[in-house]
Amino acid sequence: MKVTPPNPPGWVVDSFLRARHVLGRTFRGMVPATARVLEGSFGLIETKSLGAAADLGVADALASGPLSTEALSERVGANPDALARLLRLLVSIGYFAEDGDRWTNNATSELLREDHPESMRAWVVFLGSDWVGTIWNELPASIRTGRSGTEAAFGMEYFDLMQQRPETGAVFDAAMAAASRFTAPFVCAGYDFAGFTRVCDVGGGTGTLLASILTANPGLRGVVFDLPEVVAGAPAELATRGVADRCDVIGGDFFASVPRGCDLYLLQSIVHDWDDDSSVRILTRVREAMDPGSRVLLLEGIVPTSTVMHPSKYADLLMLVLTGRGRERTEPEYAALAARAGLRLERAINLLARDGIELVVA
Ligand SMILES: C[S@@+](CC[C@H](N)C(=O)[O-])C[C@H]1O[C@@H](n2cnc3c(N)ncnc32)[C@H](O)[C@@H]1O
């Protein structure tokens, strides 16, 4: 299995991202406006093609080595001509590779394998799924009304849909875990956990991020806190990662209360799901649980005020269409939320794959 190499130092990644932004802008400017519009509209084709490859298990089928179109089609249960056309496109944009007249994995498509330690398969399956597609169909309605596509498509709020359709909720939880596998190394490398004794991951899903933090910090203890049906998946993850003896798992509702007795409260991708009033309620429950020296670390994207392309601008529309109430925020907007909850924004930290917003009691 080709495992991706460890992340280089932060300043190197940051310089590359800046250079990539400049090159990307130049690259986009190199085609006429009509071609740019056409290329932009291809985004759906890439999302759906990746989702189909992941759904079919193409990368898993190629795990043991290159296969011909016929052999691969037989393994994954596909029409050979259609599968070859799917792979021809995906190879041309950097996923999978050709090895003579056979198909093979490259470092990128390896991440579509179910059993890869950094697998992104669940994320790709989530964004390519029929029900997320049904929600995205409602984007024009969301833009007109400011309300969620989930409500328009399914008649209920996003997290109610996750609760009412356990198989859909499981796809979402797995996608969140996959996203956390991506962000965790950056969080562990970029934030100093040394001074803390017990960390609570509020809305911590099935514990993927916290397991990585506890592994990287052997003296630290933790609490994963999320809805009861979601944290039900945490004990298995914590046991597999060898940190179950240092981590409690607590089910509950963060609008009602948050566990006490921790000196660091992490909230990754939580306030971006909610409007300002709801976010203030969550942060107030966190502040009520905090001891005087405790800190809060929000892990979110900080939306730049410039016109730069930034993942948070994509995530912002995803929040609009999925949750309606959710949004990505600028640094002053996080500061304003914190102040309303009796907290103070102490510093913003560039963690590369995420931004950290550190809050203390005001
Ligand atoms: C966008 S996901 C982020 C999960 C995790 N922090 C991560 O980054 O992978 C939002 C999380 O909030 C949890 N959540 C939603 N409503 C909640 C509530 N009322 N109380 C506790 N957790 C809740 C969801 O179950 C979900 O795990």
The ligand as an SDF file (V2000), in Angstrom:
LIG
                    3D

 27 29  0  0  0  0  0  0  0  0999 V2000
  -20.0800   18.4060   11.0860 C   0  0  0  0  0  0  0  0  0  0  0  0
  -20.1120   17.1250   12.2460 S   0  0  0  0  0  0  0  0  0  0  0  0
  -18.4710   17.2550   12.9540 C   0  0  0  0  0  0  0  0  0  0  0  0
  -18.0560   16.0200   13.6720 C   0  0  0  0  0  0  0  0  0  0  0  0
  -16.6200   16.0600   14.2300 C   0  0  0  0  0  0  0  0  0  0  0  0
  -16.4000   17.1790   15.1260 N   0  0  0  0  0  0  0  0  0  0  0  0
  -15.6360   16.1020   13.0930 C   0  0  0  0  0  0  0  0  0  0  0  0
  -15.0610   17.1500   12.8290 O   0  0  0  0  0  0  0  0  0  0  0  0
  -15.4840   15.0680   12.4200 O   0  0  0  0  0  0  0  0  0  0  0  0
  -21.1610   17.8020   13.5300 C   0  0  0  0  0  0  0  0  0  0  0  0
  -21.3190   16.9030   14.7440 C   0  0  0  0  0  0  0  0  0  0  0  0
  -22.2170   17.5420   15.6460 O   0  0  0  0  0  0  0  0  0  0  0  0
  -22.9940   16.5290   16.2500 C   0  0  0  0  0  0  0  0  0  0  0  0
  -24.2210   17.1030   16.8210 N   0  0  0  0  0  0  0  0  0  0  0  0
  -25.2650   17.6590   16.1430 C   0  0  0  0  0  0  0  0  0  0  0  0
  -26.2090   18.0750   17.0120 N   0  0  0  0  0  0  0  0  0  0  0  0
  -25.7390   17.7860   18.2560 C   0  0  0  0  0  0  0  0  0  0  0  0
  -26.2570   17.9940   19.5570 C   0  0  0  0  0  0  0  0  0  0  0  0
  -27.4490   18.6060   19.7620 N   0  0  0  0  0  0  0  0  0  0  0  0
  -25.5150   17.5920   20.6220 N   0  0  0  0  0  0  0  0  0  0  0  0
  -24.3120   16.9820   20.4360 C   0  0  0  0  0  0  0  0  0  0  0  0
  -23.7590   16.7640   19.2160 N   0  0  0  0  0  0  0  0  0  0  0  0
  -24.4720   17.1610   18.1310 C   0  0  0  0  0  0  0  0  0  0  0  0
  -23.2730   15.6010   15.0850 C   0  0  0  0  0  0  0  0  0  0  0  0
  -23.7190   14.3340   15.5190 O   0  0  0  0  0  0  0  0  0  0  0  0
  -21.9200   15.5530   14.3970 C   0  0  0  0  0  0  0  0  0  0  0  0
  -21.1160   14.5180   14.8720 O   0  0  0  0  0  0  0  0  0  0  0  0
  1  2  1  0
  2  3  1  0
  2 10  1  0
  3  4  1  0
  4  5  1  0
  5  6  1  0
  5  7  1  0
  7  8  2  0
  7  9  1  0
 10 11  1  0
 11 12  1  0
 11 26  1  0
 12 13  1  0
 13 14  1  0
 13 24  1  0
 14 15  1  0
 14 23  1  0
 15 16  2  0
 16 17  1  0
 17 18  1  0
 17 23  2  0
 18 19  1  0
 18 20  2  0
 20 21  1  0
 21 22  2  0
 22 23  1  0
 24 25  1  0
 24 26  1  0
 26 27  1  0
M  CHG  2   2   1   9  -1
M  END
$$$$
